[in-house]
Amino acid sequence: MGIGAVGLIASLILPEGIVRTAIALIAWLVVGWPTITGALRGLIRGRMFDENLLMFIATVGAFLLGECAEAVAVMLFFAVGEWVQGRAEARSRRSITELMELRPEEALLYETGAVRSVDPAGVCVGDCILVRPGDRVPLDGVIIEGSSSLDTAALTGESVPRDVFVGSEIHSGCVNLSGQLIVRVTRPYADSTVQKILELVESAAGRKARTDRFITRFARYYTPAVVAAAVLIALLPSLITGDWNLWVHRALMLLVVSCPCALVLSVPLTYFSGIGGASRRGILIKGANYMDALANTKTVAFDKTGTLTRGELTLSEIVPHGVSKEQLLELAAIIESASDHPLAAAVLRAYGKEPAISRLHGAHAIPGQGMAGFIDGHPILAGNARLLDDIALPETAGTVIHLALDGSYIGTLHFSDTLKPEAAEALADLKALGVSRTVLLTGDDAAAAAECAHALGISEVHAGLLPAGKVSHVEALVNNHDGSVLFVGDGINDAPVLARADVGIAMGGFGSDAAIEAADVVLMRDDPRGVAEAIAIARRTNGIVAQNIALSLIVKLGVMLLVILGAANMWEAVFADVGVAVCAILNASRAAKTGRSE
């Protein structure tokens, strides 16, 4: 571009003659070589009308008319625009290439005390690996020895380290900050968290939004139409007036103005920048087409367990009958110590100390009902109403354990699934964005669902649903509601409804593989506030796309009219093409800066 600038200055200050023309021609060839060869390749391959050909025709015509400086200026500024576009695209790709750096290069296989470096793809499920302080975790697994803190920012966008210990599940791509860890691999490399993220982001760029597809089709018809118009402007007035130089010059300026590169380059770049910016926030959007649907969101339906709640039952209320609360909890802890049911774990957590299991004899599980056994020789039952069907029980709702000692009812333990602390803020954020309808679709019982919906201000509740029931409700929402319908879930049973919604959003941090595969957007932070954040990013991205389209069309149409009327020169034509393209490209790069902080 330096040679082009020198050639432009020389062609402006040197007197007319062969020297000025030669210098201008050399500068035109050097700075415009990629454009010239691109135009010729396009002709050979049948792409007759692209921006390269328009620039080639316009500059050759300028030379033939003796306008050397204008020919060099058009090619130079077009090259500058291409350079700016490349820089902007490289900057928007940076977040993606940073993700590529998550790809592990080695894993330290741990075998009977010996350690050897291997390719992560060669490690099998069940093998053990060593993760040293400062290492990036190469494969998903469970810690079997050691404790540490993990930097998960590259996966989730969270800056606060996560403490891990024996039994903790850890994901590839995290960085081990302190202690040495021995990890048993639970997923092969091809199914690891890092590999899934890379596949999602790499495939996203190939899925065009409706606007992007429209611009591609628009350019396909627009460019030939403009070339035809330029030919008519060059021929018809010239035949009438005889002033060929004037009208051919205006036709060449029209070709320069009409180049659609501002639209063709900036629109896909804006979507790509938006996807890259979202990925840095731990929001993986699988394609630009989902940007449009996200931006048009009017209804959001949620799964409950694991999405709005922690998915971990806690003891919420103790209702004794004939015994104290402490006695009821102690008896429950003793009998449930022989069970591996999630409710048993909740009882033991609430008890908070080791139960006296020496008092327990003959404990056994009754599938689908509960536990039975003897404490200090007295028969005890702990379970649901079916287990205690011959004992009078109080009316209850929700998830409970009834207890009976010596055949008599002694109390009930009530359990609830704790709301995620971010859930209320997530619903408030959605309402602030104008989401008019929120729906809870859950397989849980009606009482638990109503309690959750009331606490969060969700307007509509459907409980006791199987996967097919969730799909039916979402289909009804899609068919009878304006705007896009989002469904947010995390479990295997949510995969069908995630696929059916206009946009399916999966909780990726701890969600099932089936849900992540079926979803269109994955929230790596496992934070429901990411739903509103994804919508805000999509709306901002679409807003920037609309700005670029309006800017390009208004300026180009205005300058085209001035060109035809003879009120614009080649320099103004160059600005209408290259200047507008540069402005649109710089504006497109703003989409990468989206986030909650804005």
N, C-alpha and C positions, 0 to 999 in steps of 0.2 A: 504493500500500500504506500510505502515511502516513495517508490519510483512513480507510482500513479500521481501522488501529490506533486512531485517535482515536474512531471510531464504536464499536469494541469496548469501550474504556475507558468511554465515556459510557454505553453500555447496561448496563455492570456497576455503575456508581455512581449513576446517576439513578434516581429512584423510578419505579415503573410508571406508564405514562400515554402519552398520544399523542405527547409530545415525545420520550420515549425510543424509542418505536416508529418515529417519523419519522426520527430520527437513525440508528437501526440500519438502516432500510430504505435510506436514502441511501448509507450506508457499504457495505451489501450490494450495491447496484447498481453503485457506482463500482468497488469492488475485484473484483467478480465479473462485470463486463460481458463479458470474453472467454469466461468459462465459460458464462454464460447464453446468449450468442449462439451459442456452439459447440454447446450442447445443442439449441437450436432449429434450427440448420442440420442437425445430425445427424438430427433428426426428419423434416425436409423431405426429406433425401436417403436416408431409409430406414435410417440407422444408429441404431436405436432404443436400443441399450444400450451406451453408452460412459461413461467416467468423468465427462464433463461433465454428462450427464443424471443420473447418480447424485448428483452434488453438488447439482444444481438441485432434484431431488425432495426430497433430505434437508433442504436449507435452507428451501425453501418450507414443508415440513411443520413444521419447527421454528418458523417464524413463526406458522403456524396454531395451534400449541400454546402460543403465547405465550413461547417461548424465544428472544427476540431476540438475546441475547448469544451463544448457541450457534450461531445461524444465521450471524451475522457471523464468529464464530471459525472455523467450518468453511470458509467461503468465503475468509477471509483466509489461513488456513494452507495451503489448497489453492493459492492464488495464490503464496504464498511457495515452496511446493514446485515449482511450475511455473517460477518465477524461478530457483531453484537448479538445476533440470534444464537450463534454457537456458544458464546460465553454464557448467555442466559440459560440455554439448555443444559450446559455443563453444570451451572450452579444449581439448577433444579434437580439434576441427577445426583448431586453430591449426597443427598440423604439416602439414595438407593445404593450408591457405591459404598457408603459407610456401612450399610447393612451387609454388603458382600464381605466386609472385613470380619463379620461375625463368623464366617465359615471357618471351622477349625481345621488346622493343618495337620495336627497330630493328636493322638490320645495315648496316655501312659497306662498300658495294660498291667494290672496288678495280679501276679500269680504266685501264690505261696511265698510271699515276701519279696519276690523279685519283680523288678519293673522294667518294661521295655517299651520303646516308642513304636507305635503302629499307626497305620492309616485308620481314621475313625470309621470309614466305611467297612473295615474288616472286623470291627468289634461286634460280638454277638450279644443278644439279649441274655442276661444272666451273668455275663462277664463282669469283673470288677475293674475299675479304673482309679488311678490316683490323680487328684486335682490339688496342685500345690498352690500356696499363696501367690497371687498375681496371675495365675493361669486363667484362661477362659474355659468354661465348662464345655467339653466337646460333644457330649451326648446327654440325653435325658436319663435320669435315674433317681434312685433313692439312697440317701446317705446311710451307710452301715457302720461308719466309724468316723469320729471327729465332729467338730462344730466350727462355725465360721459366720461371717457376714458376706452377703453377695451383693454386688453392684448389678442391679437389674435394669438400669436406665436404657440400655440399648434395646431391650425388648419392650419395656412398659412405659418408658418416658419418666418414671419415678426416680427422683434424686436420692431418696432415703434408702440406705442399704437394708436388705432383708436378712434377719438372723435365721440361721438354719442349724439343725442338729440331727442326731441319729433319728431316722424315720422320716425326715423331711424329704419331700419330692423337689428336685431341682431341675432346671431347664437348661438346655444347651444355649450358649450365647451369653450367659451371665459371667461375671468376673469374680473369682474368689479373692476376697480382700485380706483374709487373715489366716485362719487355721487350715491345716492340711486335712483333706477329706478322702475317704475311701467310699466310692459310689458304685452301687450295683446297677448296671444298665437295664433300663426297662423298655427302651424302644430302639430299633435299629436306626442307623444313621439316616436312611432314606425317609423315615417317619419322624425325625427329631424336630424340635421346635424351630431351630434355625433354618433347617431345610424347608419346612413348611412356609415360613415367613418369606424366604427368598422366592419360592415358587409363586406365592400369592402376589408379591409385588412385581415380579418379572412378567407375570401374565396380565397384570392390570393395564399396562400400556397398550395392549393390543385390542382392548375393548373400547370402542369409540362411543362417545355420548351422541345423543340425537343431534345436537348442535354441530358437533364435529363432523358427523356423517353428512349433514346438510351442507356445510362449507365445502366438503370434498366434491359433492355433486354440483354445487353452485359453481365452483371453479371450472368444472369440466365443461359446462355450457357457457359460462360467462366469458371465458377467454376467447373462444372462437367467435362469439358474438362481437366482442370488442375489436378483434382483428378485422372482421367484416365491416364494421362501422368505420374503422380507420381507412380501409380501402375505398369505401364510398366517399368519405370526406376528401381523400386525396384526388379521386377521379372526377366526381360530378362537378364540384365548384370549379376545378381547374379547366374542365372542358367548356364551361360556360364563360369564365372570366379570362382564361388563358394564362393565369398566374400560377403556374405549376409549383414554383418555389415556395410560395406562401402556403398553399394548401397541403402540399406534401410535408412541409415543416410542421404544420398543425396536426396532421395525421400521426407523425412520429411522436410528437408531444403527447397525443392521446394514448398511444401505446405505452409510453413511459408511465403516465398517470394511472392507467387501468390495470397495471400489474397487480394481481391479487395476493402478493406475498404477505402483506400485513395480516390478511385473514387466514391464509393457508398456514402460516407459521405460528401466529400468536394463539389461535384457538386451541390446537392440540397441546401447545406448550403450556397454556394456562391450566388445562386439566392435569397435565403431567406434574406441574409445579404443585397443584393442590394435593394430588395423591402423595407426592414426596413430602410435603409439609405435614400432612396427616400422619404419615408413617413415623415421623420423628416424635409425634405425640402418642405413639402406641396405638394408632387407629389405622388398620390395614383395609383400604378400600380396593376391592378386587377389579375395578374397571371404571373408566370415565362415565360409562352409561349409568352407573349407580349414583354418580354425582347428581345427575338430573333428577332421579327419583328421590334421593335424599332431600334435595332442595325443595321439593314439592310436597313434603310430608305434612299431612293433616291429622293422621291417626297413628298412635303407637300402642301396640299390644305387648304385654309383658308376660313371660312365665314368672312364677313366684320363687320357687325354691332354687337357690344358687344364683339367681339373677337379681332379685330385689332383697333376698334374705341370704344369710351366710350359708344356708344348707346344713346347719349343725344344730340339732335340737338341744334345748336347755330346759332344765326343770324350772318352771315358772310359778308353780303354786303347789302347796302341800295341804290337803284337806283330810285331817285325821278323824277317826270315829271310834271313840272309846280308848284311844291311846294318845300320847303326846306327839307333836310333829317330829321331835327328835327320835322317839321310839319308832315311828312309822318309817322315817328315812333310814334309820339303822337297819331295820328288818328288810327293807327293800334293797339296800346295798348288799346285805349278806346273800340274799337269794339271787340277785342279779350278777353277783361276782362270778357265777358259773355260766353266764351267757355272753355271747359276742354280738348281741343285737345293739344297734345304735342307741336305743333307749336305755339299755343297760349301761353303756358308756356315759350317757348323760347323768344317770343316777349316781354313778361312782364319782363323777366330777363334782356333783353337788355335795356328796358326802364328804369329800375332801381328805379322807384318811383311809388307811387299810381296814377293810371290814374283817370282823372276827370269823374267818372262814372255817375255823375249827368247830364252830357251833353248827355248821351246815352239813347235812348228810342226805344222800339220795337225791341230789338235785338233778333235774333233767328238763330238757326243753320239750314243749308240746308245739309242733310246727303250726304257725299261724295263730297261736293263742297266747303263749307265754311260758312261764316257768313254774315248776312244782318241785317240792322237796320237804325236808324237815329241818327246823331250827330248834335246837335243844329238845328234840324228840317230838315237837309239835308240828303238825302238817301246815304248810303254808303254800298259798297260790298267789302268783303275781302275773297279771296279764289283762286281756281284754274281756269284754262282757261275755263272749262265748266260753271262755275258760271258767267263769263264775256264773254259769247260766242258772244254777239252782239256788243262788244266793241273791237276796234283794239288794239292788244297787241303786244309787241315786241317778237322776238324769244328768248326763254330761255331754259336752260337745268338745270337739277337737281331739288331740292326741293325748291319751291317758293310760295309766297303769292302775288297775284296781288290785287291792290286796285283801286277802282273807286269811285269818289264822284260826286254827281249830274249827274250820267251817263257818266262821263268822266274819262279816265284813269289818275291816279295821281302817279303811281310808283309801284315798285316791291321790295319785300324783299327776299333775297336769304339765304338759310340755308345749313349748312353742319354738318356732324357728326365728331367731333374732334377725331383725332388719339390719341390712348393711347401713353403716352410719352415713354413707353418701346417698342413700336412696331418696330421702326427702328432698335433698338439694337437686337431684337428678330430675324429679318430677316438677319442681319449681322452675328449673331451667327450661324444660319443655314448654311449660305454660307461657314463660316469658318470650319464647320464640313463636308463639301463636299456634301451637299444636292444640287443636280444639277438642280432641277426644282421646282419652287414655283408657285402656281396657286391660283387665287382669284375666288371663286364661291359665288355669292351674288344675292339676289333678288332685290337689289337696281338698279337704272337706270344706263345706260352705262356711263354717264358723271361722276357721283359720284364715280363709281367703277374705272374708268380710273384714276381719280385724286388720289384716295387712292393708287392704284397700282404704279403709277408714283412716288409718294412721298416715297414709301417703297422699290422700286426696284423689285417689283413682276413681273415675266417674262410673265405671261399669265393671261388673264382676261375673265371671262364669267359672264355677268350681266343679270338681269331680270329673274332669275331662280326661278321656283317653287321647292318644295322639290323633286319631281320626276326628275326634270332637273338636280339638284345637284347629285342625285344618278346615273343618266346616265353618267354624266361627270366623276365621280369617277370610275364607272365600266370600262369606256374606259381607264382611267389611269391605273387601276389594270391589265387589260388584255393586254395592249400594252406597258408596261414599266417594266424594270428590277428593282428589289429591292422592298421594301415595300412602299405603298402609305398611308400617314397619312392624316386624315382630322381633322381640329380643328374648333370647333363650340361651341355655347352656347344656342341656342334657341330650343323651342319645334320642330320647323320645321327642325332642324338639326338632330333629332334623327334617321331618316331612313338612312341618309348618314353616320352618325357616326357608325352605325351598319354594313354598307356595306364596309367601308374602311378596309384595312389590320389592321390598328390601328386607332381607333377613340379617339380623345382627347377632353374632355369637360372642359370648364372654370367653375370650381366648385364653386367659390366664390359667383357668382350671376347668374350662369347658371340655366336653368330649370331642374326640376327633371327628365323629360323625357330624356334630353340630357345626364345627369349624369348616368342614368340607362343604356342607350344604349352604352355609351363610354367604352373603355378599359382602359383608363388612365384619371384621374381627376386632374386638377390643382387647388388646393385649394386657391392659391394666386390670381387667376384671372389675371395672368401676362403671356403674350404670350412668354416671355423669357423662361418659364418653358418647352416649347416644345423642344428647343435645349438642355436644361439641362437634360430632360428625355432621349433623345437620347444619350447624353454623358454618363450618368449613365449606360444605357444598354450596351453601347460599352465597357465601363470599366469592367462591370460585366462579359460580355462574354469573354473579354480578360483574366480575372483571371481564368475563367473556362478552357479556352484553355491552360493556363499555368499549371494548376493542372493536366489536362489530359496528357500533354506532359511529365511533371515531373514524374508522376506515371508510365506511360508506358515505358519511356526510362530507368529509374532506375530499374524497375522490370525485364524487358526483359534482361537488361545487367547482373544483378545479377543471374537471372535464368541460363543464359549461363555459367557464372562462376561456379555456383553450379554443373551443369551437368559435367563440365570439371574438377571439383575437386579443383578449384582455390578460393573457398569461404567457409567460415565456418559459423556456426550457428549465430554468432554475426552479421556478415554482412547480413545474411538473415533477422535477426530481424530488422536491420536498414532499409533494403529495404521495409519492411512492415510497422512497427510502425513509424520509423523515417520519411519516406516519407509521411505517413498519417498525422503526426503532422505538418510537413512543409506545406502540402496542406491545412490543416484545418486553420492554422494560416494565410496563404495567403488568404483563402476564407473570413476570417473576415475583410480583407481590403475593401471588397465591401461595407461594411456598412458606410465607411467614405467618400463616394462620395458626391460631392456638387460643387457649383459654385466657391468656394474658391480655388479649386484645379486647 
